Amino acid sequence: MIVVHPTDLSTSHLRYIYEGIDDVKLFTSYKQRDEILSAIAAAPKDEPILLLGHGTPNGLMDMDYGHLITNSDANILRDRPNLVGIWCYASSYAYIHSLKGFFSGMFISEPKEARDLNVKASNEEIERCFTDFSKRFGNLLREGRSIKEAAMELMDPKYINDTVTKYNYSRLEYRETENDPMPIDIKELRDRYWK
């Protein structure tokens, strides 16, 4: 499994997804960009690739350097069924580039994001929800579930029991094909800015 998770305190909880999984190749910095792209390009098509942290519709970011995975890198991510993108607007990146796999839309991981989105939640609730998501996803993977099976289990409505979880989980999607519908975040951005 290849994991790209730039070091950042506010997304450190995402480590629970891959901790304890054997044979993880972990990359944590923009300084490793050439190694990351080489490892992904050389990996078998079905090898899980997890891209985790902060980002935009244009890719995954290293908060110290800028975009680590960019629009121009989408070609090496295409046709990979076990691709995971957990960063804000990863589903928009996947939609724009016709990628398949499990992706998050805007995902509240810190209090500022909740405030900006008018999602009322305490700091403790945000941390608990983010930790719960990461630990449950990691536990499913450690049990031997496929990315698709883990995604389907995570998106089960029985886990939606508070405002942060409702917001975040409504923006999770498993893209079976490159032609899956437009994610909710693009629709919201389009409705807000392109009326």
Accessible surface in RSA format (square Angstrom, percent):
REM  Atomic radii and reference values for relative SASA: ProtOr
REM  Chains: A
REM  Algorithm: Lee & Richards
REM  Probe-radius: 1.40
REM  Slices: 20
REM RES _ NUM      All-atoms   Total-Side   Main-Chain    Non-polar    All polar
REM                ABS   REL    ABS   REL    ABS   REL    ABS   REL    ABS   REL
RES MET A   1    30.14  15.6  14.82   9.8  15.31  36.5  14.82  12.6  15.31  20.3
RES ILE A   2     0.00   0.0   0.00   0.0   0.00   0.0   0.00   0.0   0.00   0.0
RES VAL A   3     0.00   0.0   0.00   0.0   0.00   0.0   0.00   0.0   0.00   0.0
RES VAL A   4     0.00   0.0   0.00   0.0   0.00   0.0   0.00   0.0   0.00   0.0
RES HIS A   5    11.30   6.2   9.42   6.5   1.88   4.8   6.82   7.0   4.48   5.2
RES PRO A   6     4.01   2.9   3.43   3.1   0.58   2.1   3.43   2.8   0.58   3.6
RES THR A   7   106.91  76.0  88.51  89.7  18.40  43.9  80.50 108.1  26.41  39.9
RES ASP A   8    36.07  25.3  25.53  25.4  10.54  24.9   9.70  22.8  26.37  26.3
RES LEU A   9   160.43  89.3 145.14 103.8  15.29  38.4 148.66 104.4  11.77  31.7
RES SER A  10    32.17  27.2  18.76  25.0  13.41  30.9  26.50  56.4   5.67   7.9
RES THR A  11     1.98   1.4   1.98   2.0   0.00   0.0   1.87   2.5   0.11   0.2
RES SER A  12    30.64  25.9  27.54  36.8   3.10   7.1  22.95  48.9   7.69  10.8
RES HIS A  13    34.85  19.0  34.85  24.2   0.00   0.0  26.70  27.5   8.15   9.5
RES LEU A  14     1.70   0.9   1.70   1.2   0.00   0.0   1.70   1.2   0.00   0.0
RES ARG A  15    80.92  34.0  80.92  41.2   0.00   0.0  27.55  37.7  53.37  32.3
RES TYR A  16    48.90  22.8  47.77  27.2   1.13   2.9  24.23  18.2  24.66  30.4
RES ILE A  17     0.00   0.0   0.00   0.0   0.00   0.0   0.00   0.0   0.00   0.0
RES TYR A  18    20.78   9.7  19.11  10.9   1.67   4.4  10.30   7.7  10.48  12.9
RES GLU A  19    78.47  45.1  71.40  54.0   7.07  16.8  35.48  68.6  42.99  35.1
RES GLY A  20    72.06  88.9   0.00   N/A  72.06  88.9  38.88 106.7  33.18  74.3
RES ILE A  21    36.53  20.8  22.57  16.8  13.95  33.6  25.60  18.4  10.93  29.7
RES ASP A  22   122.78  86.0 106.48 106.0  16.31  38.6  30.77  72.4  92.01  91.8
RES ASP A  23   125.64  88.0 103.19 102.7  22.44  53.1  39.46  92.9  86.18  85.9
RES VAL A  24    40.17  26.4  12.31  11.1  27.86  67.1  12.31  10.7  27.86  75.6
RES LYS A  25   100.65  49.1  94.32  57.9   6.33  15.1  75.12  67.6  25.53  27.2
RES LEU A  26    78.01  43.4  53.47  38.3  24.54  61.7  53.47  37.6  24.54  66.0
RES PHE A  27    19.72   9.9  19.71  12.2   0.01   0.0  19.72  12.0   0.00   0.0
RES THR A  28    47.93  34.1  45.61  46.2   2.32   5.5  22.23  29.9  25.70  38.9
RES SER A  29    24.92  21.1  24.89  33.2   0.03   0.1  21.61  46.0   3.31   4.6
RES TYR A  30    77.48  36.2  75.65  43.0   1.83   4.8  36.83  27.7  40.65  50.1
RES LYS A  31   158.69  77.4 122.69  75.3  35.99  85.7  76.88  69.2  81.81  87.1
RES GLN A  32    45.66  25.5  45.09  33.0   0.57   1.4  13.18  28.1  32.48  24.6
RES ARG A  33    46.81  19.7  46.56  23.7   0.25   0.6  10.46  14.3  36.35  22.0
RES ASP A  34   116.98  81.9 111.36 110.8   5.61  13.3  38.89  91.5  78.09  77.9
RES GLU A  35   102.45  58.8  94.87  71.8   7.58  18.0  43.82  84.8  58.63  47.9
RES ILE A  36     0.32   0.2   0.32   0.2   0.00   0.0   0.32   0.2   0.00   0.0
RES LEU A  37    37.71  21.0  35.91  25.7   1.80   4.5  36.54  25.7   1.16   3.1
RES SER A  38    71.70  60.6  62.13  82.9   9.57  22.0  37.61  80.1  34.08  47.7
RES ALA A  39    23.27  21.4  11.29  17.4  11.98  27.2  20.76  29.2   2.51   6.6
RES ILE A  40     0.12   0.1   0.12   0.1   0.00   0.0   0.12   0.1   0.00   0.0
RES ALA A  41    63.14  58.1  35.64  55.0  27.49  62.5  38.79  54.6  24.35  64.5
RES ALA A  42    88.41  81.3  51.84  80.0  36.57  83.2  62.90  88.6  25.50  67.6
RES ALA A  43    11.17  10.3   0.14   0.2  11.04  25.1   4.11   5.8   7.06  18.7
RES PRO A  44    84.27  61.4  71.54  65.2  12.73  46.3  84.25  69.6   0.03   0.2
RES LYS A  45   119.84  58.5 114.67  70.4   5.17  12.3  84.36  75.9  35.48  37.8
RES ASP A  46    91.94  64.4  87.08  86.7   4.86  11.5  26.97  63.5  64.96  64.8
RES GLU A  47    23.33  13.4  18.58  14.1   4.75  11.3  15.50  30.0   7.83   6.4
RES PRO A  48    37.04  27.0  37.04  33.8   0.00   0.0  37.04  30.6   0.00   0.0
RES ILE A  49     0.21   0.1   0.21   0.2   0.00   0.0   0.21   0.1   0.00   0.0
RES LEU A  50     0.00   0.0   0.00   0.0   0.00   0.0   0.00   0.0   0.00   0.0
RES LEU A  51     2.23   1.2   2.23   1.6   0.00   0.0   2.23   1.6   0.00   0.0
RES LEU A  52     0.00   0.0   0.00   0.0   0.00   0.0   0.00   0.0   0.00   0.0
RES GLY A  53     6.93   8.5   0.00   N/A   6.93   8.5   1.39   3.8   5.54  12.4
RES HIS A  54    20.05  11.0  17.98  12.5   2.08   5.3   6.85   7.1  13.20  15.4
RES GLY A  55    11.45  14.1   0.00   N/A  11.45  14.1   0.00   0.0  11.45  25.7
RES THR A  56    39.00  27.7  38.83  39.4   0.17   0.4  38.96  52.3   0.04   0.1
RES PRO A  57    35.58  25.9  35.58  32.4   0.00   0.0  35.58  29.4   0.00   0.0
RES ASN A  58    73.89  51.0  73.16  70.7   0.73   1.7   7.74  18.6  66.14  63.9
RES GLY A  59     0.00   0.0   0.00   N/A   0.00   0.0   0.00   0.0   0.00   0.0
RES LEU A  60     0.00   0.0   0.00   0.0   0.00   0.0   0.00   0.0   0.00   0.0
RES MET A  61    43.36  22.5  42.13  27.9   1.23   2.9  33.36  28.4  10.00  13.2
RES ASP A  62     5.88   4.1   5.88   5.9   0.00   0.0   0.00   0.0   5.88   5.9
RES MET A  63   106.69  55.3  76.46  50.6  30.23  72.0  77.33  65.7  29.36  38.9
RES ASP A  64   121.34  85.0  87.43  87.0  33.91  80.2  20.52  48.3 100.82 100.5
RES TYR A  65   108.88  50.8  71.90  40.9  36.97  96.2  62.41  46.9  46.47  57.3
RES GLY A  66    23.26  28.7   0.00   N/A  23.26  28.7  20.30  55.7   2.96   6.6
RES HIS A  67    54.35  29.7  43.15  30.0  11.20  28.7  24.76  25.5  29.60  34.4
RES LEU A  68     0.17   0.1   0.17   0.1   0.00   0.0   0.17   0.1   0.00   0.0
RES ILE A  69     0.80   0.5   0.80   0.6   0.00   0.0   0.80   0.6   0.00   0.0
RES THR A  70    33.44  23.8  33.44  33.9   0.00   0.0  32.95  44.3   0.49   0.7
RES ASN A  71    64.73  44.6  56.92  55.0   7.81  18.8  25.22  60.7  39.51  38.2
RES SER A  72    90.40  76.4  60.46  80.7  29.94  69.0  57.96 123.4  32.43  45.4
RES ASP A  73    10.49   7.3   7.73   7.7   2.76   6.5   3.01   7.1   7.48   7.5
RES ALA A  74     2.19   2.0   2.19   3.4   0.00   0.0   2.19   3.1   0.00   0.0
RES ASN A  75   108.97  75.1  92.96  89.8  16.01  38.5  25.94  62.4  83.03  80.3
RES ILE A  76    49.27  28.0  42.47  31.6   6.81  16.4  48.83  35.2   0.44   1.2
RES LEU A  77     0.94   0.5   0.72   0.5   0.22   0.5   0.72   0.5   0.22   0.6
RES ARG A  78    75.46  31.7  74.03  37.7   1.43   3.4  36.96  50.5  38.50  23.3
RES ASP A  79    82.75  58.0  75.46  75.1   7.29  17.2  17.07  40.2  65.67  65.5
RES ARG A  80     5.01   2.1   4.80   2.4   0.21   0.5   0.40   0.5   4.61   2.8
RES PRO A  81    61.36  44.7  59.43  54.2   1.93   7.0  60.78  50.2   0.58   3.6
RES ASN A  82    32.14  22.2  31.86  30.8   0.29   0.7   0.89   2.1  31.25  30.2
RES LEU A  83     0.64   0.4   0.60   0.4   0.04   0.1   0.64   0.4   0.00   0.0
RES VAL A  84     0.00   0.0   0.00   0.0   0.00   0.0   0.00   0.0   0.00   0.0
RES GLY A  85     0.00   0.0   0.00   N/A   0.00   0.0   0.00   0.0   0.00   0.0
RES ILE A  86     2.16   1.2   2.07   1.5   0.09   0.2   2.07   1.5   0.09   0.2
RES TRP A  87     3.49   1.4   1.47   0.7   2.02   4.7   3.49   1.9   0.00   0.0
RES CYS A  88    11.99   9.1  11.34  12.7   0.65   1.5   5.83  14.8   6.17   6.6
RES TYR A  89    44.33  20.7  44.33  25.2   0.00   0.0  23.24  17.5  21.09  26.0
RES ALA A  90     0.03   0.0   0.00   0.0   0.03   0.1   0.00   0.0   0.03   0.1
RES SER A  91     1.12   0.9   1.12   1.5   0.00   0.0   0.19   0.4   0.93   1.3
RES SER A  92     0.41   0.3   0.41   0.5   0.00   0.0   0.41   0.9   0.00   0.0
RES TYR A  93     0.80   0.4   0.80   0.5   0.00   0.0   0.80   0.6   0.00   0.0
RES ALA A  94     0.00   0.0   0.00   0.0   0.00   0.0   0.00   0.0   0.00   0.0
RES TYR A  95    73.73  34.4  65.59  37.3   8.14  21.2  33.81  25.4  39.92  49.2
RES ILE A  96    94.42  53.7  65.81  49.0  28.61  69.0  71.22  51.3  23.21  63.0
RES HIS A  97    24.84  13.6  23.30  16.2   1.54   3.9  15.91  16.4   8.93  10.4
RES SER A  98    40.29  34.0  39.92  53.3   0.37   0.8   9.58  20.4  30.70  43.0
RES LEU A  99     0.88   0.5   0.82   0.6   0.06   0.1   0.88   0.6   0.00   0.0
RES LYS A 100    45.68  22.3  45.35  27.8   0.33   0.8  12.28  11.1  33.40  35.6
RES GLY A 101     0.05   0.1   0.00   N/A   0.05   0.1   0.00   0.0   0.05   0.1
RES PHE A 102     0.00   0.0   0.00   0.0   0.00   0.0   0.00   0.0   0.00   0.0
RES PHE A 103     2.57   1.3   2.57   1.6   0.00   0.0   2.57   1.6   0.00   0.0
RES SER A 104     0.00   0.0   0.00   0.0   0.00   0.0   0.00   0.0   0.00   0.0
RES GLY A 105     0.20   0.2   0.00   N/A   0.20   0.2   0.20   0.6   0.00   0.0
RES MET A 106    18.13   9.4  18.13  12.0   0.00   0.0  14.24  12.1   3.89   5.1
RES PHE A 107     6.77   3.4   5.71   3.5   1.06   2.8   5.71   3.5   1.06   3.0
RES ILE A 108     0.13   0.1   0.00   0.0   0.13   0.3   0.00   0.0   0.13   0.3
RES SER A 109    14.11  11.9   4.86   6.5   9.25  21.3   3.17   6.7  10.94  15.3
RES GLU A 110    48.73  28.0  48.32  36.6   0.41   1.0   9.13  17.7  39.60  32.3
RES PRO A 111    42.12  30.7  41.34  37.7   0.78   2.8  41.71  34.4   0.41   2.6
RES LYS A 112   120.74  58.9 119.48  73.3   1.26   3.0  90.41  81.4  30.33  32.3
RES GLU A 113    19.77  11.3  18.17  13.7   1.60   3.8  13.07  25.3   6.70   5.5
RES ALA A 114     2.11   1.9   2.11   3.3   0.00   0.0   2.11   3.0   0.00   0.0
RES ARG A 115   160.26  67.3 141.86  72.3  18.41  43.8  78.43 107.2  81.83  49.6
RES ASP A 116    95.30  66.8  60.99  60.7  34.30  81.1  29.33  69.0  65.97  65.8
RES LEU A 117    45.52  25.4  24.79  17.7  20.73  52.1  29.62  20.8  15.90  42.8
RES ASN A 118   127.86  88.2 104.68 101.2  23.18  55.8  23.95  57.6 103.91 100.4
RES VAL A 119    20.61  13.6  12.40  11.2   8.21  19.8  15.91  13.8   4.71  12.8
RES LYS A 120   175.40  85.6 158.02  97.0  17.37  41.4 123.78 111.4  51.61  55.0
RES ALA A 121    31.17  28.7   0.00   0.0  31.17  70.9   7.15  10.1  24.02  63.6
RES SER A 122    58.04  49.0  43.33  57.8  14.71  33.9  44.57  94.9  13.47  18.9
RES ASN A 123    90.56  62.4  84.19  81.4   6.37  15.3  18.64  44.9  71.91  69.5
RES GLU A 124   129.25  74.2 121.76  92.1   7.49  17.8  71.36 138.0  57.89  47.3
RES GLU A 125    37.18  21.3  33.66  25.5   3.52   8.4  13.61  26.3  23.57  19.2
RES ILE A 126     3.05   1.7   2.88   2.1   0.17   0.4   2.88   2.1   0.17   0.5
RES GLU A 127    96.42  55.4  93.05  70.4   3.37   8.0  20.89  40.4  75.53  61.7
RES ARG A 128   130.25  54.7 122.33  62.4   7.92  18.9  74.46 101.8  55.79  33.8
RES CYS A 129     7.63   5.8   2.68   3.0   4.95  11.6   4.23  10.7   3.39   3.7
RES PHE A 130     4.44   2.2   4.13   2.6   0.30   0.8   4.31   2.6   0.13   0.4
RES THR A 131    23.73  16.9  23.73  24.1   0.00   0.0  21.91  29.4   1.82   2.7
RES ASP A 132    61.89  43.4  57.44  57.2   4.45  10.5  15.47  36.4  46.43  46.3
RES PHE A 133     0.56   0.3   0.56   0.3   0.00   0.0   0.56   0.3   0.00   0.0
RES SER A 134     0.00   0.0   0.00   0.0   0.00   0.0   0.00   0.0   0.00   0.0
RES LYS A 135    91.71  44.7  91.71  56.3   0.00   0.0  42.26  38.0  49.44  52.7
RES ARG A 136    37.36  15.7  35.64  18.2   1.72   4.1  34.86  47.6   2.50   1.5
RES PHE A 137     0.00   0.0   0.00   0.0   0.00   0.0   0.00   0.0   0.00   0.0
RES GLY A 138     0.00   0.0   0.00   N/A   0.00   0.0   0.00   0.0   0.00   0.0
RES ASN A 139    74.38  51.3  72.67  70.2   1.71   4.1  17.13  41.2  57.25  55.3
RES LEU A 140    14.32   8.0  14.32  10.2   0.00   0.0  14.32  10.1   0.00   0.0
RES LEU A 141    19.14  10.7   6.11   4.4  13.03  32.8   6.12   4.3  13.02  35.1
RES ARG A 142    93.90  39.4  58.43  29.8  35.47  84.4  42.72  58.4  51.17  31.0
RES GLU A 143   116.18  66.7  76.20  57.7  39.98  95.2  44.74  86.5  71.44  58.3
RES GLY A 144    64.45  79.5   0.00   N/A  64.45  79.5  34.88  95.7  29.57  66.2
RES ARG A 145    90.55  38.0  80.85  41.2   9.70  23.1  17.74  24.3  72.81  44.1
RES SER A 146    52.51  44.4  40.27  53.7  12.24  28.2  47.83 101.8   4.68   6.6
RES ILE A 147     4.89   2.8   3.72   2.8   1.18   2.8   3.72   2.7   1.18   3.2
RES LYS A 148    85.14  41.5  84.41  51.8   0.73   1.7  46.75  42.1  38.38  40.9
RES GLU A 149    90.74  52.1  84.46  63.9   6.28  15.0  32.29  62.5  58.45  47.7
RES ALA A 150     0.00   0.0   0.00   0.0   0.00   0.0   0.00   0.0   0.00   0.0
RES ALA A 151     0.00   0.0   0.00   0.0   0.00   0.0   0.00   0.0   0.00   0.0
RES MET A 152    88.15  45.6  77.70  51.4  10.45  24.9  51.79  44.0  36.35  48.2
RES GLU A 153    45.00  25.8  40.66  30.8   4.34  10.3   8.00  15.5  37.00  30.2
RES LEU A 154     0.00   0.0   0.00   0.0   0.00   0.0   0.00   0.0   0.00   0.0
RES MET A 155    47.40  24.5  32.38  21.4  15.02  35.8  26.87  22.8  20.53  27.2
RES ASP A 156    45.38  31.8  40.73  40.5   4.65  11.0   8.38  19.7  37.00  36.9
RES PRO A 157   102.51  74.7  94.64  86.3   7.87  28.6  94.80  78.3   7.70  47.9
RES LYS A 158   138.50  67.6 101.65  62.4  36.85  87.7  70.91  63.8  67.58  72.0
RES TYR A 159    59.40  27.7  52.23  29.7   7.17  18.7  35.70  26.8  23.71  29.2
RES ILE A 160    62.88  35.8  40.99  30.5  21.89  52.8  40.99  29.5  21.89  59.4
RES ASN A 161   119.46  82.4  81.18  78.4  38.28  92.2  40.54  97.6  78.92  76.3
RES ASP A 162    29.28  20.5  12.90  12.8  16.38  38.7  25.94  61.0   3.34   3.3
RES THR A 163    73.68  52.4  68.31  69.3   5.37  12.8  68.89  92.5   4.79   7.2
RES VAL A 164     0.07   0.0   0.07   0.1   0.00   0.0   0.07   0.1   0.00   0.0
RES THR A 165     9.54   6.8   9.06   9.2   0.48   1.1   3.43   4.6   6.11   9.2
RES LYS A 166   133.78  65.3 133.66  82.0   0.12   0.3  76.63  69.0  57.15  60.9
RES TYR A 167    31.58  14.7  27.24  15.5   4.34  11.3  28.00  21.0   3.58   4.4
RES ASN A 168     2.39   1.6   2.39   2.3   0.00   0.0   0.05   0.1   2.34   2.3
RES TYR A 169    14.14   6.6   5.53   3.1   8.61  22.4   3.81   2.9  10.33  12.7
RES SER A 170    57.37  48.5  31.08  41.5  26.30  60.6  38.64  82.3  18.73  26.2
RES ARG A 171    22.50   9.4  17.83   9.1   4.66  11.1   2.61   3.6  19.88  12.1
RES LEU A 172    12.56   7.0   0.00   0.0  12.56  31.6   0.00   0.0  12.56  33.8
RES GLU A 173    34.07  19.6  32.02  24.2   2.05   4.9  23.73  45.9  10.34   8.4
RES TYR A 174    34.35  16.0  14.98   8.5  19.37  50.4   1.28   1.0  33.07  40.8
RES ARG A 175     0.46   0.2   0.09   0.0   0.37   0.9   0.03   0.0   0.43   0.3
RES GLU A 176    90.64  52.0  78.75  59.6  11.88  28.3  41.99  81.2  48.65  39.7
RES THR A 177    58.54  41.6  58.40  59.2   0.14   0.3  53.51  71.9   5.03   7.6
RES GLU A 178    72.15  41.4  65.50  49.6   6.65  15.8  20.72  40.1  51.43  42.0
RES ASN A 179   124.19  85.6  95.08  91.9  29.11  70.1  33.02  79.5  91.17  88.1
RES ASP A 180    30.17  21.1  25.62  25.5   4.55  10.7   5.43  12.8  24.74  24.7
RES PRO A 181   104.27  76.0  91.31  83.2  12.96  47.1 102.35  84.5   1.92  11.9
RES MET A 182    50.00  25.9  40.50  26.8   9.50  22.6  40.16  34.1   9.84  13.0
RES PRO A 183     8.02   5.8   1.75   1.6   6.27  22.8   8.02   6.6   0.00   0.0
RES ILE A 184    69.68  39.7  63.72  47.5   5.96  14.4  64.64  46.5   5.04  13.7
RES ASP A 185     2.39   1.7   1.86   1.9   0.53   1.2   0.67   1.6   1.72   1.7
RES ILE A 186    30.53  17.4  30.35  22.6   0.18   0.4  30.53  22.0   0.00   0.0
RES LYS A 187    87.60  42.7  87.60  53.8   0.00   0.0  40.35  36.3  47.25  50.3
RES GLU A 188    57.14  32.8  52.43  39.7   4.72  11.2  30.26  58.5  26.89  22.0
RES LEU A 189    37.57  20.9  37.57  26.9   0.00   0.0  37.57  26.4   0.00   0.0
RES ARG A 190   103.28  43.4 102.50  52.2   0.78   1.9  46.54  63.6  56.74  34.4
RES ASP A 191    69.98  49.0  67.73  67.4   2.25   5.3  21.76  51.2  48.21  48.1
RES ARG A 192   139.39  58.5 110.06  56.1  29.33  69.8  47.20  64.5  92.19  55.9
RES TYR A 193   138.27  64.6 107.73  61.3  30.54  79.5  80.04  60.2  58.23  71.8
RES TRP A 194   175.18  70.3 145.42  70.4  29.75  69.9 121.39  64.7  53.79  87.3
RES LYS A 195   209.65 102.3 135.39  83.1  74.26 176.8 111.87 100.7  97.78 104.2
END  Absolute sums over single chains surface
CHAIN  1 A     9396.9       7755.7       1641.1       5033.5       4363.4
END  Absolute sums over all chains
TOTAL          9396.9       7755.7       1641.1       5033.5       4363.4
